[in-house]
């Protein structure tokens, strides 16, 4: 470890490990700065690891009794990840999230249908609308990805860098783009990723 981090880096790592235990006792390591709001509405399982400058926001505006953010075993989020919930965000076991990823289950205002909010309304005065987000086990999310309300990302899928995920992702797929679309699926019979054509 000394070779990897150097003496000062190793001291810093030890400091982070000690400080981690005061925030989430079963987390592996939280690197600081780390921003946390609504800790009582956040459930973290063992082995949680963060990069620098991550942010978890849980606002219980609906007075829900269960956790708003649930993070499973051995989840790793890298630098500058922001996760914000008012209803439910579940991240299952062994999910890996790259840097600068945004995950939200809510939005200020409604922008579809004939009952949408007016652009003349002050944005922070518009009602909050929410829908749960679920990220199943073994998902890998690339850098600069945004995951929007109401999305489920299926087991073992990969979200390519800079994608905007606004609809469900099937299990064992690779999605890319804005909006994200499936480009490959894993064929378990052939044991390889197969290109997928969207209609």
N, C-alpha and C positions, 0 to 999 in steps of 0.2 A: 504493500500500500504506500509506503514511503516513496518508492520509485514512481508510482503513478501520480500522487498528489503533492509530493514535496513536503517538507517539514511544516511550513505555515498552512498548507492546504490540509494536512493531516490534523493539525490542531483545530482548524476551523471545522472540519468534519466531526471531530469529537465534541466540540461545542454544540454543533447542530443536533447530534444524537442525544445529548443530555437535555437540550431544550425541547426536543421532540416529545420526550416522555411526559413533559408537563402539559402538552396540548392534546396529543392522542397517544396514549400509553402503548398501544399495540402497533403503531406505525413503525416502519423500518427507519426512515430518516426524512425529515422535512428541512429543506434548505431555506434560509431566511434571506431577504424579507419574504414573509408569508402572510397574506391578508385573509382574515376569517371573520365572517359575520353570521350570526345565528348558529353558533356551535352546537347548541342543544337540539337543533333540528338536523344534525349531520351525523351519520353513522359510518365509521371507518373500520374495516376489518384488518386483520394482521398483514404486515408486509408492505404497507402503503409507503410509496416513495415519491418525493417531488423534486423538481428543479427549483431554480430561484424565481421569486416574484410571482408565485401562483396565488390565485384568489378563489375562495369558495364563499358564495353568498346564498344563504337560505332565509327567505323572508316568509314567515308563517302568516300571510295575510288572510288565509282561509281557515285558520285555527284547526289545522289537521293534527291528530294525535301521533301519527307515525312520522318517521324521518322524511324530510324533503329531499335530501341527498343521501344515497346509500352507495358506498364504495366497497367492492368485494375484496377478496384476498389477492395480495401481490399485484396490485394495480400500480402502475408507474405513470406519472404525469411529469412532463418536462417544463422548461422555463416558460413563464408568462401564460400559463393556462388559466382561463377564467370559466368557472362553472357557476351558473346562477339559476336558482329554483324557487318557485312559489307553490308548486304542486308535487311533482315527483321526477327526480332524475335517478335512475339506477345504472350503476356501472358494475358489471359482473366480474368474476375472477379473471386474473391474468390479462387484463386490458393494458395496452401500451399506447400512450398518447404523446405525440411529439409536441414541440414548442408552439406557442402562439395559437392555441386552439380555443375556440369559444363554443360552449355548450349551454343552451338555454331552453327552458320549458315554457317561456312566457314572452309576451310582446306588449308594448304600449300601443293599444288600439287594434282595431280590426280593419282589414284592407281588402276584403272580398265581399261579394253579395251587395244587396241594396240597403243593408243596414250598417255599412262601414263607417268609420269615423272620418270626420271632415278634416282636410288638411289645414283648415283655418283654426282648428282647436290646438291649443298649446300641447305639445307632445306629452309632457309629464302629467298633464291633467286628463289624458285619455284613459279609459278603463284598462286594466290588465286582463289579458286573455291568456289562458294556459292550456297545455296538453302534455301528458307525460312523455319523457324520453327514456328509452331503455337501450343500453349498449350491452349486448350479450358477451359471453366469455370468449377470450382469445382474439378479440378485435384489435386491429392495429390502425391507428388514426395518424395520418401524416401532418406535416406542418401547415399552419395557416388555414386549417379547416374550420368551418362553421357548421354546427349541428343545431337545427331549428326545432321548435316545438312540435310534438306529436310524432316524432321519428323513433322507430325501432331499427337498430342495426343488428343484423343476424350474426349468429355465432361464426367465428373464424373469418369474418370479412375484413377487407382492407379498404380504407378510404384514402385516396390519393391526395397529395399536397394541393392546397388552395381550393379544395372542393367545397361546395355549399350543399349540405344534405337537407333537403326539404321534404323527402318522402322516404318510406321504409326501404331498407336495404336487405335483400334476401341473405340467408346464411351462405357462407363459403363463396363469396363473390368479391371482385375488385370493382370499385366505383371511382369515377373521376369526373371532374367538371363542375360547372355552375349553371344550372343545377346538376347534381351528381347523377350519373347514369352507369349502369352495369356495362363493363367492357370485357370482363372475364369471369368464368365460373370454374370451380375446381371439379374435375371429373375423377371420382374416387375409383372407378373401374380402370381408367388409364393412369391414375396417379399423377395427373398433370393439370395445369391451368389451361383452359380452352377459351379461345376468343368467343365473345358473345355479340351477336348482332341485334341492335335495337330496331324495332319496327317503327 
